[in-house]
Amino acid sequence: MREQGFVVKGIWLILCLAFVGGIAIGRLSLSFVAGITFLLTLVPVYFAQRMEVKLPLSFIAAIVVFIFATIFLGEAIDFYEKYWWWDIVLHGGSALGFGLIGFLFVFTLFEGDRYAAPPVVVAFMALNFAVTIGVLWEIFEFAMDQWFGLNMQKSGLVDTMGDLIVDVAGASLGAGAGYLYLSGRDVGGVHYFVDGFIKLNRRMFRKHRLGRGGRGGDGAARSGGQSRGGR
């Protein structure tokens, strides 16, 4: 908890002040949303510690900012009504991120062996992971609306389907970036993100060899193994 950057700590402070302030002025709905948002921002930190996974501080910050922008700013401060593009940007950006997370998740299962499955298969699995997260989020929005009287789905079916379409588009971009990484190409500096995570969690990528930009090492190792096998 104490290792988090100033962005995360700043958001936690805002949420705590909003929680206390809501109680003080009698706006219990504000306190409720602030409390729920605060608890959800702790989830990635908790799971990372339980699973013994080291996440870059920028990675945790991005997740916390997304949760804060989606629930607190979107619902309590009513950004969804003030800015028509708010929901689109959040869903597109999060889907892109979850596409990359899905790629890392699948890549971890193969212990970093880029030859364990064709890049297109890994990308497809990453896409499925990201879209599933998007579907679960829509279920979460529906539950919050039904149980606590919020209005996260706005126009109902139209809003939900629009969000899912944006989710699929963003997830496709994230999974596509993972595909390009495995294919030895880079787009948008993705290899910095992937290689940074791998360096923090080397025990989970025992079959991965970091070469230039995370590439080249595996090929050299595989070629060497084939040469020795030939002899």
VOLUMDREN-119144 format. One record per residue (C-alpha): x, y, z; residue number from 1; residue in three letters. Coordinates in pm, whole numbers, plus 50000, padded with zeros to 5 digits. Layout:
BEGIN
<vogu u="X" v="Y" w="Z" k="NUM" r="ALA"/>
...
end
This chain:
BEGIN
<vogu u="50000" v="50000" w="50000" k="1" r="MET"/>
<vogu u="50275" v="50244" w="50094" k="2" r="ARG"/>
<vogu u="50459" v="50167" w="49770" k="3" r="GLU"/>
<vogu u="50189" v="50326" w="49554" k="4" r="GLN"/>
<vogu u="50257" v="50646" w="49363" k="5" r="GLY"/>
<vogu u="50115" v="50990" w="49434" k="6" r="PHE"/>
<vogu u="49838" v="50949" w="49174" k="7" r="VAL"/>
<vogu u="49691" v="50647" w="49350" k="8" r="VAL"/>
<vogu u="49734" v="50797" w="49695" k="9" r="LYS"/>
<vogu u="49579" v="51122" w="49574" k="10" r="GLY"/>
<vogu u="49271" v="50938" w="49446" k="11" r="ILE"/>
<vogu u="49241" v="50748" w="49773" k="12" r="TRP"/>
<vogu u="49256" v="51078" w="49962" k="13" r="LEU"/>
<vogu u="48983" v="51231" w="49744" k="14" r="ILE"/>
<vogu u="48759" v="50929" w="49797" k="15" r="LEU"/>
<vogu u="48811" v="50934" w="50174" k="16" r="CYS"/>
<vogu u="48729" v="51306" w="50189" k="17" r="LEU"/>
<vogu u="48420" v="51252" w="49972" k="18" r="ALA"/>
<vogu u="48307" v="50968" w="50198" k="19" r="PHE"/>
<vogu u="48342" v="51177" w="50514" k="20" r="VAL"/>
<vogu u="48205" v="51489" w="50347" k="21" r="GLY"/>
<vogu u="47899" v="51303" w="50219" k="22" r="GLY"/>
<vogu u="47815" v="51190" w="50569" k="23" r="ILE"/>
<vogu u="47870" v="51540" w="50708" k="24" r="ALA"/>
<vogu u="47632" v="51708" w="50463" k="25" r="ILE"/>
<vogu u="47378" v="51428" w="50457" k="26" r="GLY"/>
<vogu u="47453" v="51305" w="50103" k="27" r="ARG"/>
<vogu u="47470" v="50937" w="50182" k="28" r="LEU"/>
<vogu u="47462" v="50846" w="49813" k="29" r="SER"/>
<vogu u="47792" v="51032" w="49766" k="30" r="LEU"/>
<vogu u="47944" v="50850" w="50062" k="31" r="SER"/>
<vogu u="47819" v="50518" w="49927" k="32" r="PHE"/>
<vogu u="47967" v="50571" w="49579" k="33" r="VAL"/>
<vogu u="48295" v="50697" w="49726" k="34" r="ALA"/>
<vogu u="48317" v="50395" w="49957" k="35" r="GLY"/>
<vogu u="48243" v="50144" w="49679" k="36" r="ILE"/>
<vogu u="48497" v="50311" w="49451" k="37" r="THR"/>
<vogu u="48763" v="50307" w="49722" k="38" r="PHE"/>
<vogu u="48712" v="49936" w="49789" k="39" r="LEU"/>
<vogu u="48728" v="49851" w="49418" k="40" r="LEU"/>
<vogu u="49057" v="50042" w="49379" k="41" r="THR"/>
<vogu u="49206" v="49811" w="49643" k="42" r="LEU"/>
<vogu u="49118" v="49497" w="49446" k="43" r="VAL"/>
<vogu u="49415" v="49498" w="49201" k="44" r="PRO"/>
<vogu u="49659" v="49566" w="49485" k="45" r="VAL"/>
<vogu u="49508" v="49286" w="49694" k="46" r="TYR"/>
<vogu u="49510" v="49027" w="49417" k="47" r="PHE"/>
<vogu u="49863" v="49118" w="49311" k="48" r="ALA"/>
<vogu u="49984" v="49057" w="49666" k="49" r="GLN"/>
<vogu u="49789" v="48733" w="49706" k="50" r="ARG"/>
<vogu u="49910" v="48595" w="49371" k="51" r="MET"/>
<vogu u="50264" v="48723" w="49434" k="52" r="GLU"/>
<vogu u="50264" v="48919" w="49109" k="53" r="VAL"/>
<vogu u="50463" v="49239" w="49083" k="54" r="LYS"/>
<vogu u="50276" v="49508" w="48891" k="55" r="LEU"/>
<vogu u="50444" v="49826" w="48765" k="56" r="PRO"/>
<vogu u="50322" v="50130" w="48959" k="57" r="LEU"/>
<vogu u="50202" v="50287" w="48634" k="58" r="SER"/>
<vogu u="49992" v="49977" w="48570" k="59" r="PHE"/>
<vogu u="49817" v="49995" w="48907" k="60" r="ILE"/>
<vogu u="49771" v="50370" w="48863" k="61" r="ALA"/>
<vogu u="49597" v="50317" w="48530" k="62" r="ALA"/>
<vogu u="49353" v="50067" w="48685" k="63" r="ILE"/>
<vogu u="49279" v="50294" w="48981" k="64" r="VAL"/>
<vogu u="49225" v="50596" w="48755" k="65" r="VAL"/>
<vogu u="48984" v="50395" w="48539" k="66" r="PHE"/>
<vogu u="48778" v="50281" w="48840" k="67" r="ILE"/>
<vogu u="48778" v="50634" w="48982" k="68" r="PHE"/>
<vogu u="48675" v="50790" w="48651" k="69" r="ALA"/>
<vogu u="48410" v="50528" w="48581" k="70" r="THR"/>
<vogu u="48227" v="50505" w="48913" k="71" r="ILE"/>
<vogu u="48305" v="50817" w="49116" k="72" r="PHE"/>
<vogu u="48340" v="51082" w="48846" k="73" r="LEU"/>
<vogu u="48086" v="50914" w="48620" k="74" r="GLY"/>
<vogu u="47816" v="50856" w="48882" k="75" r="GLU"/>
<vogu u="47877" v="51087" w="49179" k="76" r="ALA"/>
<vogu u="47997" v="51387" w="48975" k="77" r="ILE"/>
<vogu u="47772" v="51298" w="48679" k="78" r="ASP"/>
<vogu u="48040" v="51307" w="48409" k="79" r="PHE"/>
<vogu u="47835" v="51068" w="48196" k="80" r="TYR"/>
<vogu u="47568" v="51335" w="48155" k="81" r="GLU"/>
<vogu u="47808" v="51629" w="48128" k="82" r="LYS"/>
<vogu u="48034" v="51474" w="47864" k="83" r="TYR"/>
<vogu u="47876" v="51247" w="47603" k="84" r="TRP"/>
<vogu u="48214" v="51095" w="47511" k="85" r="TRP"/>
<vogu u="48309" v="50998" w="47869" k="86" r="TRP"/>
<vogu u="48166" v="50646" w="47852" k="87" r="ASP"/>
<vogu u="48315" v="50576" w="47507" k="88" r="ILE"/>
<vogu u="48666" v="50682" w="47607" k="89" r="VAL"/>
<vogu u="48659" v="50481" w="47929" k="90" r="LEU"/>
<vogu u="48530" v="50163" w="47768" k="91" r="HIS"/>
<vogu u="48765" v="50188" w="47470" k="92" r="GLY"/>
<vogu u="49070" v="50259" w="47683" k="93" r="GLY"/>
<vogu u="48992" v="49989" w="47937" k="94" r="SER"/>
<vogu u="48925" v="49731" w="47666" k="95" r="ALA"/>
<vogu u="49260" v="49811" w="47505" k="96" r="LEU"/>
<vogu u="49428" v="49767" w="47842" k="97" r="GLY"/>
<vogu u="49246" v="49441" w="47915" k="98" r="PHE"/>
<vogu u="49350" v="49313" w="47573" k="99" r="GLY"/>
<vogu u="49713" v="49362" w="47675" k="100" r="LEU"/>
<vogu u="49643" v="49211" w="48019" k="101" r="ILE"/>
<vogu u="49483" v="48911" w="47851" k="102" r="GLY"/>
<vogu u="49791" v="48871" w="47632" k="103" r="PHE"/>
<vogu u="50017" v="48880" w="47939" k="104" r="LEU"/>
<vogu u="49793" v="48630" w="48115" k="105" r="PHE"/>
<vogu u="49810" v="48380" w="47828" k="106" r="VAL"/>
<vogu u="50181" v="48445" w="47780" k="107" r="PHE"/>
<vogu u="50230" v="48368" w="48150" k="108" r="THR"/>
<vogu u="50053" v="48033" w="48112" k="109" r="LEU"/>
<vogu u="50313" v="47940" w="47849" k="110" r="PHE"/>
<vogu u="50591" v="48067" w="48080" k="111" r="GLU"/>
<vogu u="50698" v="48314" w="47814" k="112" r="GLY"/>
<vogu u="50755" v="48055" w="47542" k="113" r="ASP"/>
<vogu u="50656" v="48237" w="47224" k="114" r="ARG"/>
<vogu u="50664" v="47909" w="47033" k="115" r="TYR"/>
<vogu u="50414" v="47725" w="47256" k="116" r="ALA"/>
<vogu u="50126" v="47841" w="47034" k="117" r="ALA"/>
<vogu u="50089" v="48044" w="46714" k="118" r="PRO"/>
<vogu u="50071" v="48420" w="46779" k="119" r="PRO"/>
<vogu u="49721" v="48437" w="46632" k="120" r="VAL"/>
<vogu u="49599" v="48179" w="46887" k="121" r="VAL"/>
<vogu u="49752" v="48370" w="47178" k="122" r="VAL"/>
<vogu u="49596" v="48693" w="47047" k="123" r="ALA"/>
<vogu u="49257" v="48524" w="47011" k="124" r="PHE"/>
<vogu u="49270" v="48400" w="47370" k="125" r="MET"/>
<vogu u="49367" v="48749" w="47486" k="126" r="ALA"/>
<vogu u="49072" v="48892" w="47293" k="127" r="LEU"/>
<vogu u="48835" v="48646" w="47463" k="128" r="ASN"/>
<vogu u="48974" v="48740" w="47803" k="129" r="PHE"/>
<vogu u="48925" v="49112" w="47744" k="130" r="ALA"/>
<vogu u="48573" v="49077" w="47602" k="131" r="VAL"/>
<vogu u="48476" v="48857" w="47898" k="132" r="THR"/>
<vogu u="48588" v="49131" w="48135" k="133" r="ILE"/>
<vogu u="48374" v="49378" w="47939" k="134" r="GLY"/>
<vogu u="48070" v="49150" w="47968" k="135" r="VAL"/>
<vogu u="48124" v="49107" w="48342" k="136" r="LEU"/>
<vogu u="48145" v="49485" w="48377" k="137" r="TRP"/>
<vogu u="47808" v="49524" w="48205" k="138" r="GLU"/>
<vogu u="47663" v="49270" w="48447" k="139" r="ILE"/>
<vogu u="47812" v="49475" w="48731" k="140" r="PHE"/>
<vogu u="47648" v="49790" w="48595" k="141" r="GLU"/>
<vogu u="47313" v="49611" w="48569" k="142" r="PHE"/>
<vogu u="47343" v="49484" w="48927" k="143" r="ALA"/>
<vogu u="47431" v="49831" w="49061" k="144" r="MET"/>
<vogu u="47130" v="49982" w="48882" k="145" r="ASP"/>
<vogu u="46892" v="49713" w="49006" k="146" r="GLN"/>
<vogu u="47015" v="49682" w="49363" k="147" r="TRP"/>
<vogu u="47120" v="50035" w="49451" k="148" r="PHE"/>
<vogu u="46911" v="50251" w="49219" k="149" r="GLY"/>
<vogu u="47203" v="50391" w="49019" k="150" r="LEU"/>
<vogu u="47187" v="50471" w="48648" k="151" r="ASN"/>
<vogu u="47508" v="50323" w="48512" k="152" r="MET"/>
<vogu u="47339" v="50172" w="48205" k="153" r="GLN"/>
<vogu u="47175" v="50501" w="48105" k="154" r="LYS"/>
<vogu u="46960" v="50409" w="47806" k="155" r="SER"/>
<vogu u="46957" v="50037" w="47886" k="156" r="GLY"/>
<vogu u="47004" v="49801" w="47593" k="157" r="LEU"/>
<vogu u="47139" v="50066" w="47356" k="158" r="VAL"/>
<vogu u="47401" v="50176" w="47609" k="159" r="ASP"/>
<vogu u="47499" v="49816" w="47689" k="160" r="THR"/>
<vogu u="47537" v="49715" w="47324" k="161" r="MET"/>
<vogu u="47731" v="50031" w="47244" k="162" r="GLY"/>
<vogu u="47968" v="49959" w="47533" k="163" r="ASP"/>
<vogu u="48018" v="49599" w="47419" k="164" r="LEU"/>
<vogu u="48096" v="49710" w="47063" k="165" r="ILE"/>
<vogu u="48356" v="49955" w="47193" k="166" r="VAL"/>
<vogu u="48492" v="49682" w="47422" k="167" r="ASP"/>
<vogu u="48540" v="49443" w="47130" k="168" r="VAL"/>
<vogu u="48712" v="49712" w="46923" k="169" r="ALA"/>
<vogu u="48950" v="49811" w="47204" k="170" r="GLY"/>
<vogu u="49019" v="49449" w="47300" k="171" r="ALA"/>
<vogu u="49102" v="49372" w="46936" k="172" r="SER"/>
<vogu u="49361" v="49648" w="46933" k="173" r="LEU"/>
<vogu u="49517" v="49524" w="47256" k="174" r="GLY"/>
<vogu u="49524" v="49162" w="47142" k="175" r="ALA"/>
<vogu u="49657" v="49274" w="46804" k="176" r="GLY"/>
<vogu u="49943" v="49455" w="46976" k="177" r="ALA"/>
<vogu u="50028" v="49130" w="47154" k="178" r="GLY"/>
<vogu u="50021" v="48947" w="46822" k="179" r="TYR"/>
<vogu u="50266" v="49195" w="46672" k="180" r="LEU"/>
<vogu u="50492" v="49157" w="46976" k="181" r="TYR"/>
<vogu u="50510" v="48781" w="46928" k="182" r="LEU"/>
<vogu u="50565" v="48830" w="46557" k="183" r="SER"/>
<vogu u="50876" v="49038" w="46627" k="184" r="GLY"/>
<vogu u="50715" v="49373" w="46552" k="185" r="ARG"/>
<vogu u="50630" v="49657" w="46785" k="186" r="ASP"/>
<vogu u="50354" v="49914" w="46784" k="187" r="VAL"/>
<vogu u="50316" v="50201" w="47027" k="188" r="GLY"/>
<vogu u="50602" v="50085" w="47246" k="189" r="GLY"/>
<vogu u="50417" v="49771" w="47358" k="190" r="VAL"/>
<vogu u="50743" v="49585" w="47412" k="191" r="HIS"/>
<vogu u="50836" v="49830" w="47691" k="192" r="TYR"/>
<vogu u="50513" v="49740" w="47870" k="193" r="PHE"/>
<vogu u="50550" v="49364" w="47818" k="194" r="VAL"/>
<vogu u="50923" v="49344" w="47888" k="195" r="ASP"/>
<vogu u="50884" v="49562" w="48197" k="196" r="GLY"/>
<vogu u="50628" v="49321" w="48340" k="197" r="PHE"/>
<vogu u="50844" v="49021" w="48252" k="198" r="ILE"/>
<vogu u="51151" v="49168" w="48424" k="199" r="LYS"/>
<vogu u="50950" v="49217" w="48744" k="200" r="LEU"/>
<vogu u="50820" v="48860" w="48734" k="201" r="ASN"/>
<vogu u="51103" v="48653" w="48590" k="202" r="ARG"/>
<vogu u="51000" v="48339" w="48782" k="203" r="ARG"/>
<vogu u="50677" v="48328" w="48580" k="204" r="MET"/>
<vogu u="50859" v="48347" w="48245" k="205" r="PHE"/>
<vogu u="51124" v="48079" w="48277" k="206" r="ARG"/>
<vogu u="51113" v="47997" w="47906" k="207" r="LYS"/>
<vogu u="51142" v="48358" w="47792" k="208" r="HIS"/>
<vogu u="51470" v="48515" w="47687" k="209" r="ARG"/>
<vogu u="51488" v="48891" w="47662" k="210" r="LEU"/>
<vogu u="51667" v="49002" w="47350" k="211" r="GLY"/>
<vogu u="51641" v="49336" w="47176" k="212" r="ARG"/>
<vogu u="51300" v="49472" w="47273" k="213" r="GLY"/>
<vogu u="51210" v="49133" w="47421" k="214" r="GLY"/>
<vogu u="51271" v="48964" w="47087" k="215" r="ARG"/>
<vogu u="51550" v="48768" w="46936" k="216" r="GLY"/>
<vogu u="51653" v="48582" w="47249" k="217" r="GLY"/>
<vogu u="51392" v="48312" w="47211" k="218" r="ASP"/>
<vogu u="51481" v="48262" w="46850" k="219" r="GLY"/>
<vogu u="51849" v="48229" w="46933" k="220" r="ALA"/>
<vogu u="51776" v="47983" w="47212" k="221" r="ALA"/>
<vogu u="51548" v="47776" w="46989" k="222" r="ARG"/>
<vogu u="51798" v="47777" w="46703" k="223" r="SER"/>
<vogu u="52072" v="47669" w="46938" k="224" r="GLY"/>
<vogu u="51858" v="47385" w="47069" k="225" r="GLY"/>
<vogu u="51781" v="47268" w="46717" k="226" r="GLN"/>
<vogu u="52148" v="47279" w="46621" k="227" r="SER"/>
<vogu u="52246" v="47071" w="46924" k="228" r="ARG"/>
<vogu u="51963" v="46829" w="46848" k="229" r="GLY"/>
<vogu u="52094" v="46793" w="46492" k="230" r="GLY"/>
<vogu u="52437" v="46702" w="46616" k="231" r="ARG"/>
end
